């Protein structure tokens, strides 16, 4: 949602700025000909502006013959884009294009997010440009910033983003929102960014899987995460701590470990497992904040001749396809990736079509615990969960 303009401008300049933004939305097709602008009330909520400022801006558009006031119905758009005045592809206005910026399409979760988003966009007659950035963390943030910059400059109207937690990307997304580009954050989020967000119940899911280990008798449970972790990992850490405290188990900082994603992963995992084993009271179980980390830990334990789960139990998070193929099969948390993508696209479409212009929305979808052999307990009865 664009930020309020009234805090930094005089009242007269505020209505002119708002008129400019509305004019641009009409020209870009966000408000197509013969549709109605949002109500004064909704515009006032969106822009955090007074009703008087909204009325002045609308009057400006009426004087320019861009809109006409119709009693009982609102302000109808009159202005039509001159033929050939904007780029088109296959006869479709760019107003019906949005972009998804994501990394690791070959990764099962990212692929399912992409499929869900494409399905929802196509259903409403929109087109989704999928922009894949580097999976390598050394290049990912830089590539993501470059792609967001290019999409803003090309005039994309909507943006689905699986964002890296960097200040540079925050500035770019704030710029996009200020220019009227609709943004929805998927899975991870940058705090304070005034846009819609779709994710999962990370903290409760982490509590559930930690409590499963506690109920299996483990009291020394290590948690493995990343340095400069995204919001998802921070929430899983919080859920882990919540579960320990609720069960009367002290949180031992020596068991909370962070890997450096810039280092060679196998060597880093071997170092960390050795570090755990050298503790006066080594952990008997490990909770890795995602399955990729858990699978690397399993590889390191195998290389060090540590038996899983008899010497050390192991759980992950995501339910990637490979987790059911390794030996022992990995206990994990299933995320509804397809529904994340589909719901994100639906949130974006409601903004692009102006069917929703209110405050930023946060939606969190449920998860499901998948118990397998790596935690040393019997699989739980499979109870259907609506994802």
JOCORFEN-V438528 format. One record per residue. RES is the residue in one letter. PSI is psi in radians with two decimals (none if undefined). OMEGA is omega in radians with two decimals (none if undefined). BURIAL is I if it has 24 or more other ideal C-beta (glycine too) atoms within 12 Angstrom, else O. Layout:
<<RES | PSI | OMEGA | BURIAL> <RES | PSI | OMEGA | BURIAL>>
//
This chain:
<<X | 2.32 | 3.11 | I> <X | 2.60 | -3.11 | I> <X | 2.75 | 3.10 | I> <X | 2.37 | 3.13 | O> <X | -0.23 | -2.99 | I> <X | -0.33 | -3.13 | I> <X | -0.38 | -3.03 | O> <X | 0.07 | 3.13 | O> <X | 2.78 | 2.98 | O> <X | 2.90 | -3.11 | O> <X | -0.71 | -3.09 | O> <X | -0.73 | 3.11 | O> <X | -0.54 | -3.13 | O> <X | -0.78 | -3.10 | I> <X | -0.56 | 3.10 | I> <X | -0.68 | 3.10 | O> <X | -0.74 | 3.13 | I> <X | -0.71 | 3.09 | I> <X | -0.69 | 3.12 | I> <X | -0.78 | -3.12 | I> <X | -0.73 | 3.11 | I> <X | -0.70 | 3.12 | I> <X | -0.75 | -3.14 | I> <X | -0.65 | 3.11 | I> <X | -0.66 | 3.08 | I> <X | -0.82 | -3.10 | I> <X | -0.57 | -3.10 | I> <X | -0.01 | 3.08 | I> <X | 0.10 | 3.09 | I> <X | -0.67 | 2.99 | I> <X | 1.62 | -3.05 | I> <X | 2.87 | 3.09 | I> <X | 2.47 | 3.09 | O> <X | 0.18 | 2.94 | O> <X | 2.99 | -3.08 | I> <X | 2.44 | 3.04 | I> <X | 2.74 | 3.03 | I> <X | 2.73 | -3.14 | I> <X | 2.82 | 3.09 | O> <X | -0.72 | -3.12 | I> <X | -0.80 | -3.12 | O> <X | -0.66 | 3.08 | O> <X | -0.69 | 3.12 | I> <X | -0.70 | 3.10 | I> <X | -0.75 | -3.09 | O> <X | -0.78 | -3.03 | I> <X | -0.07 | -3.08 | I> <X | 0.77 | -3.13 | O> <X | 2.75 | 3.12 | I> <X | 2.74 | 3.11 | O> <X | -0.59 | 3.12 | O> <X | -0.74 | 3.11 | O> <X | -0.72 | 3.12 | I> <X | -0.80 | -3.11 | I> <X | -0.69 | 3.12 | O> <X | -0.72 | 3.13 | I> <X | -0.75 | 3.14 | I> <X | -0.66 | 3.10 | I> <X | -0.64 | 3.09 | O> <X | -0.76 | 3.14 | I> <X | -0.61 | 3.10 | I> <X | -0.73 | 3.14 | I> <X | -0.45 | 3.10 | O> <X | 0.04 | -3.13 | O> <X | 0.53 | 3.05 | O> <X | -0.54 | 3.12 | I> <X | 2.82 | 3.05 | I> <X | 2.43 | 3.13 | O> <X | 2.25 | 3.11 | O> <X | 2.13 | -3.05 | O> <X | 2.22 | 3.08 | O> <X | -0.11 | -3.09 | O> <X | -0.50 | 3.12 | O> <X | -2.67 | -3.07 | I> <X | 1.94 | -3.11 | I> <X | 2.41 | -3.13 | I> <X | 2.22 | 3.09 | I> <X | -0.59 | -2.98 | O> <X | 2.33 | 3.06 | I> <X | 2.45 | -3.11 | O> <X | 2.23 | 3.10 | O> <X | 2.50 | -3.11 | O> <X | 2.29 | 3.11 | O> <X | 0.16 | -3.06 | O> <X | -0.22 | 3.11 | O> <X | 2.68 | -3.11 | O> <X | 2.48 | 3.06 | O> <X | 2.73 | 3.08 | O> <X | 2.09 | -3.11 | O> <X | 0.58 | 3.07 | O> <X | 0.14 | -3.12 | O> <X | 2.19 | -3.13 | O> <X | 2.51 | 3.10 | I> <X | -0.22 | 3.07 | I> <X | -0.32 | -3.14 | I> <X | 0.37 | 3.08 | I> <X | 2.47 | 2.99 | I> <X | 2.97 | -3.12 | I> <X | 2.55 | 3.01 | I> <X | 2.11 | 3.09 | I> <X | 2.10 | -3.01 | I> <X | 2.78 | 3.08 | I> <X | 2.74 | 3.01 | I> <X | 0.96 | -3.12 | I> <X | -0.53 | 3.12 | I> <X | -0.37 | 3.07 | O> <X | 2.28 | -3.03 | I> <X | -0.70 | -3.13 | I> <X | -0.80 | 3.14 | I> <X | -0.69 | 3.13 | I> <X | -0.74 | 3.14 | I> <X | -0.65 | 3.05 | I> <X | -0.81 | -3.14 | I> <X | -0.80 | -3.12 | I> <X | -0.72 | 3.12 | I> <X | -0.72 | -3.14 | I> <X | -0.78 | -3.14 | I> <X | -0.76 | -3.13 | I> <X | -0.82 | -3.12 | O> <X | -0.69 | -3.13 | I> <X | -0.79 | -3.12 | I> <X | -0.62 | -3.13 | O> <X | -0.59 | -3.14 | O> <X | 0.19 | 3.09 | O> <X | 0.37 | 3.11 | O> <X | 2.90 | -3.11 | I> <X | 2.41 | -3.12 | I> <X | 2.12 | 3.03 | I> <X | 2.12 | -3.13 | I> <X | 2.09 | -3.12 | I> <X | 1.96 | 3.13 | I> <X | 2.29 | 3.09 | I> <X | 2.97 | -3.02 | I> <X | 2.42 | 3.05 | O> <X | -0.46 | 3.11 | O> <X | 2.13 | -3.03 | O> <X | -0.40 | 3.14 | I> <X | -0.51 | -3.07 | O> <X | -0.22 | -2.95 | O> <X | -0.87 | -3.09 | I> <X | -0.72 | -3.13 | I> <X | -0.77 | 3.13 | O> <X | -0.69 | -3.14 | I> <X | -0.76 | 3.12 | I> <X | -0.73 | -3.14 | I> <X | -0.67 | -3.14 | O> <X | -0.71 | 3.10 | I> <X | -0.74 | 3.11 | I> <X | -0.79 | -3.12 | O> <X | -0.71 | -3.12 | O> <X | -0.69 | 3.08 | I> <X | -0.81 | -3.09 | I> <X | -0.52 | 3.14 | O> <X | -0.10 | 3.06 | O> <X | 0.51 | 3.08 | I> <X | 2.53 | -3.06 | I> <X | -0.32 | -3.14 | I> <X | 2.58 | -3.05 | I> <X | 2.12 | 2.96 | I> <X | 2.27 | -3.00 | I> <X | 2.25 | 2.99 | I> <X | 1.51 | -2.78 | I> <X | 2.52 | 2.93 | I> <X | 2.48 | -3.09 | I> <X | 1.25 | -3.14 | I> <X | 2.62 | 3.14 | O> <X | -0.61 | -3.12 | O> <X | -0.76 | 3.13 | O> <X | -0.59 | 3.08 | I> <X | -0.80 | -3.14 | I> <X | -0.71 | -3.14 | O> <X | -0.74 | -3.14 | I> <X | -0.61 | 3.04 | I> <X | -0.68 | 3.09 | I> <X | -0.76 | 3.13 | I> <X | -0.80 | -3.13 | I> <X | -0.70 | 3.13 | I> <X | -0.45 | 3.13 | I> <X | 0.13 | 3.10 | I> <X | 0.14 | 3.07 | I> <X | 2.26 | -3.13 | I> <X | 2.37 | -3.07 | I> <X | 2.37 | 3.00 | I> <X | 2.21 | 3.09 | I> <X | 2.40 | -3.12 | I> <X | 2.27 | 2.99 | I> <X | -1.13 | 3.11 | I> <X | 2.73 | -3.09 | I> <X | 2.72 | 3.01 | I> <X | 2.08 | -3.03 | I> <X | 2.43 | 3.07 | O> <X | -0.07 | 3.13 | O> <X | 2.12 | -3.00 | I> <X | 1.22 | 3.12 | I> <X | 2.99 | -3.14 | I> <X | 2.68 | -3.13 | I> <X | 2.39 | 3.04 | I> <X | 2.21 | 3.13 | I> <X | -2.75 | 3.13 | I> <X | 3.01 | 3.09 | I> <X | 1.33 | -3.04 | I> <X | -0.88 | -3.07 | I> <X | -0.85 | 3.10 | I> <X | -0.65 | 3.12 | I> <X | -0.72 | 3.11 | I> <X | -0.64 | 3.06 | I> <X | -0.76 | -3.09 | I> <X | -0.79 | -3.08 | I> <X | -0.57 | 3.07 | I> <X | -0.75 | 3.12 | I> <X | -0.53 | 3.07 | I> <X | -0.72 | 3.10 | I> <X | -0.68 | 3.11 | I> <X | -0.74 | -3.14 | I> <X | -0.37 | 3.07 | O> <X | -0.02 | 3.06 | I> <X | -0.04 | -3.13 | O> <X | 2.38 | 3.06 | I> <X | -0.33 | 3.08 | I> <X | 1.59 | -3.07 | I> <X | 2.03 | 3.10 | I> <X | 2.59 | 3.02 | I> <X | 2.31 | -3.14 | I> <X | 2.14 | 3.14 | I> <X | -2.85 | -3.10 | I> <X | 2.65 | 2.93 | I> <X | 2.54 | -3.13 | O> <X | 0.86 | -2.99 | O> <X | 2.62 | 3.05 | I> <X | 2.97 | -3.09 | I> <X | -0.62 | -3.12 | I> <X | -0.78 | -3.13 | I> <X | -0.65 | 3.10 | I> <X | -0.69 | 3.12 | I> <X | -0.62 | 3.11 | I> <X | -0.64 | 3.04 | I> <X | -0.75 | 3.13 | I> <X | -0.72 | 3.11 | I> <X | -0.71 | 3.08 | I> <X | -0.85 | 3.13 | I> <X | -0.71 | 3.12 | I> <X | -0.77 | -3.10 | I> <X | -0.74 | 3.12 | I> <X | -0.84 | -3.10 | I> <X | -0.73 | -3.12 | O> <X | -0.47 | -3.12 | O> <X | 0.24 | 3.05 | O> <X | 0.39 | 3.13 | O> <X | 2.12 | -3.12 | I> <X | 2.52 | 3.04 | O> <X | 2.01 | -3.12 | I> <X | 1.97 | -3.11 | O> <X | -0.44 | 3.13 | O> <X | -0.34 | -3.13 | O> <X | -0.11 | 3.09 | I> <X | 1.95 | -2.96 | I> <X | 2.47 | 3.13 | I> <X | 2.28 | 3.07 | I> <X | 2.69 | 3.10 | I> <X | 1.92 | -3.07 | O> <X | -0.21 | 3.14 | I> <X | -0.25 | -3.11 | O> <X | 2.80 | 3.11 | O> <X | 2.17 | -2.89 | O> <X | -0.77 | -3.08 | I> <X | -0.82 | 3.13 | O> <X | -0.66 | 3.14 | O> <X | -0.69 | -3.14 | I> <X | -0.69 | 3.10 | I> <X | -0.74 | 3.12 | I> <X | -0.77 | -3.08 | I> <X | -0.74 | 3.13 | I> <X | -0.72 | 3.08 | I> <X | -0.67 | 3.11 | O> <X | -0.76 | 3.11 | I> <X | -0.79 | -3.07 | I> <X | -0.38 | -3.13 | I> <X | -0.13 | 3.14 | O> <X | 2.62 | 3.09 | O> <X | -0.66 | 3.04 | O> <X | 1.57 | -3.08 | O> <X | 2.69 | 3.06 | I> <X | 2.62 | 3.05 | I> <X | -0.10 | 3.12 | I> <X | 2.68 | 3.14 | I> <X | 2.31 | 3.02 | I> <X | 1.90 | 3.06 | I> <X | 2.39 | -2.99 | I> <X | -0.18 | 2.93 | I> <X | 2.89 | -3.05 | I> <X | -0.58 | 3.13 | I> <X | -0.76 | 3.07 | I> <X | -0.78 | -3.11 | I> <X | -0.72 | 3.14 | I> <X | -0.61 | 3.08 | I> <X | -0.66 | 3.08 | I> <X | -0.74 | 3.11 | I> <X | -0.72 | 3.11 | I> <X | -0.74 | 3.14 | I> <X | -0.72 | 3.12 | I> <X | -0.70 | 3.10 | I> <X | -0.75 | 3.14 | I> <X | -0.53 | -3.13 | O> <X | 0.16 | 3.10 | I> <X | 0.66 | 3.05 | O> <X | 2.12 | -3.07 | I> <X | 2.29 | 3.08 | O> <X | 2.15 | 0.17 | I> <X | 0.05 | -2.97 | I> <X | -0.63 | 3.10 | O> <X | -0.55 | 3.13 | O> <X | 2.12 | 3.08 | I> <X | 2.77 | -3.06 | I> <X | 2.34 | 3.05 | I> <X | 2.71 | 3.12 | I> <X | -2.70 | -3.08 | I> <X | 2.14 | 3.05 | I> <X | -0.65 | -3.04 | I> <X | 0.89 | 3.02 | I> <X | 2.72 | -3.07 | I> <X | -0.68 | -3.06 | O> <X | -0.36 | -3.06 | I> <X | -0.40 | 3.10 | I> <X | -0.08 | -3.07 | I> <X | -0.43 | -3.11 | O> <X | 2.93 | 3.12 | I> <X | 2.10 | -0.05 | O> <X | 2.66 | 3.11 | I> <X | 2.54 | -2.94 | I> <X | 2.24 | 2.95 | I> <X | 2.39 | -3.02 | I> <X | -3.07 | 3.08 | I> <X | 2.21 | -3.14 | I> <X | 2.21 | 3.05 | I> <X | 2.53 | 3.09 | I> <X | 1.23 | -3.01 | I> <X | -0.79 | -3.12 | I> <X | -0.78 | -3.13 | I> <X | -0.52 | 3.05 | I> <X | -0.84 | 3.14 | I> <X | -0.76 | -3.12 | I> <X | -0.80 | -3.12 | I> <X | -0.65 | 3.09 | I> <X | -0.77 | 3.13 | I> <X | -0.67 | 3.12 | I> <X | -0.69 | 3.07 | I> <X | -0.76 | -3.13 | I> <X | -0.77 | -3.14 | I> <X | -0.68 | -3.14 | I> <X | -0.53 | 3.07 | I> <X | -0.82 | -3.09 | I> <X | -0.56 | -3.14 | I> <X | 0.02 | 3.13 | I> <X | 0.39 | 3.05 | I> <X | -0.26 | 3.01 | O> <X | 2.22 | -3.13 | O> <X | 0.33 | -3.06 | I> <X | -2.76 | -3.10 | O> <X | 2.74 | 3.10 | O> <X | 2.42 | -3.12 | I> <X | 2.52 | 3.02 | I> <X | 2.16 | 3.11 | O> <X | 2.30 | 3.10 | I> <X | 2.24 | -3.12 | I> <X | 2.68 | -3.13 | I> <X | 2.85 | 3.11 | I> <X | -3.13 | 3.10 | I> <X | 2.28 | 3.08 | I> <X | 2.25 | 3.10 | I> <X | 1.87 | -3.09 | I> <X | 2.16 | 3.10 | I> <X | -2.87 | -2.95 | I> <X | -0.35 | -2.99 | I> <X | -0.27 | 3.13 | I> <X | -0.01 | 3.02 | I> <X | 0.31 | 3.10 | I> <X | 2.82 | 3.12 | I> <X | 2.49 | 3.06 | O> <X | 2.44 | 3.11 | O> <X | 2.72 | 3.04 | O> <X | 2.39 | -3.09 | O> <X | 1.92 | 3.14 | O> <X | 2.15 | -3.13 | O> <X | 2.36 | 3.11 | O> <X | 2.32 | 3.12 | O> <X | 1.99 | 3.14 | O> <X | none | none | O>>
//
